[in-house]
Amino acid sequence: MTDQSPLQDEIKRLIKSTGPMPVWRYMQLCLTHPHHGYYISRDPLGREGDFTTSPEVSQMFGELLGLWSASVWRAIGAPPFVHLIELGPGRGTMMADALRALRVLPPLYQALNVHLVEINPVLREKQKATLSGARNITWHDSIETVPAGPSIILANEYFDVLPIHQAVKREGGWHERMVDIDSNGQLMFSASTDPLPRFDVLLPPLVRAAPVGAVFEWRPDTEMMKIASRVRDEGGAALIIDYGHVRSDAGDTLQAIAQHSYADPLKNPGMADITAHVDFQALGRAAEDVGARVHGPVTQGEFLKRLGIETRALTLMAKATPEVSETVSGALKRLIDSGRGGMGSMFKVVGISDPNIDTLVALSDDTGIEAPTS
Ligand SMILES: C[S@@+](CC[C@H](N)C(=O)[O-])C[C@H]1O[C@@H](n2cnc3c(N)ncnc32)[C@H](O)[C@@H]1O
């Protein structure tokens, strides 16, 4: 990729006039700058784009999430109206597959009001085309404008694009990681001059003992708190699927992806996807802080197997040509396997519900992954 990002000049201008900016602000500009933000100006998905997500790997993913949504609807007493909300719906593929699966349940299908929370105008157009046959769809810039009422909320690879803060440990304490300009005029990482006040007290115990040079990252809890407060007050549940870790720990996971390869996050801002792993322990803590119930996390492979993905694959393969059958088998492996290229264990799934729901389908505590101890 060549150095041609219009956002780069703007970021340098900002740094020259107001000083180094926190990684959080840099990531926010790269992803959502009103003109040059990565998620404002393009459809990044698929083979011709920069990355491929689970719904784009196979229809089985969205279908099973549809069935999981039906189990939540039953768990909350099969209300006559329910909001089905997707955060960051990409091309609308997952919602289209989920709705197709839900057609077999007319009382639920009739009860659904679908809400898509999407800031990307290019993707909104794709969603409109993908979902052209579906009824009752409303688009939102934020979950806050979705009307009150029982809700089922789905979010696949949404949290990883929400900006993170990073702090780096020095001899005298933790300093916010910043983006600055080096002596050659290139963007570089630096750290705030003063340490973050009383930061040690806020850190998870595992991280307090981290060595000098360690990086700790965190996302503001606001988005999870909005989701958790909604299901607590209105009834229902949310399903968050993303790559990340089950225990809050030190580590620098900021990464840029362009054309299916890793890129330098400081090169060509706005032209590559910049993401960071999701800290599932922090998500769960934020949800519990507002009084919601947390289910899991479990690995994506375990979650999909519990929902019956292997049987679904066999059904699809039984009716398919040898070529299609091979594609289904490859997609199944990619979604549930743990080895190289597999999304089965790198991706985790957590449920957040109204505290009156004791269990959520496929999310019992028997996770196959070690539970956080702190
Ligand atoms: C990594 S893509 C995942 C797309 C889709 N969920 C999938 O699995 O194919 C992130 C999605 O979140 C949307 N997005 C990014 N930042 C957002 C924000 N602040 N608010 C709402 N949507 C956002 C993007 O436009 C895109 O639809």
The ligand as a Gaussian input file, in Angstrom:
#p B3LYP/6-31G(d) Opt

LIG

0 1
 C      -15.817000      -5.754000      11.563000
 S      -17.311000      -5.224000      10.857000
 C      -18.378000      -6.593000      11.287000
 C      -19.549000      -6.683000      10.369000
 C      -20.557000      -7.818000      10.647000
 N      -20.987000      -7.855000      12.018000
 C      -20.000000      -9.143000      10.260000
 O      -19.735000      -9.958000      11.141000
 O      -19.833000      -9.383000       9.041000
 C      -17.828000      -3.936000      11.973000
 C      -19.201000      -3.377000      11.710000
 O      -19.468000      -2.363000      12.686000
 C      -19.807000      -1.134000      12.025000
 N      -19.320000      -0.058000      12.924000
 C      -18.065000       0.321000      13.136000
 N      -18.018000       1.282000      14.090000
 C      -19.296000       1.483000      14.466000
 C      -19.903000       2.343000      15.414000
 N      -19.183000       3.189000      16.156000
 N      -21.252000       2.291000      15.545000
 C      -21.988000       1.440000      14.790000
 N      -21.446000       0.595000      13.869000
 C      -20.133000       0.632000      13.710000
 C      -19.102000      -1.240000      10.702000
 O      -19.562000      -0.348000       9.725000
 C      -19.390000      -2.701000      10.375000
 O      -20.711000      -2.893000       9.945000

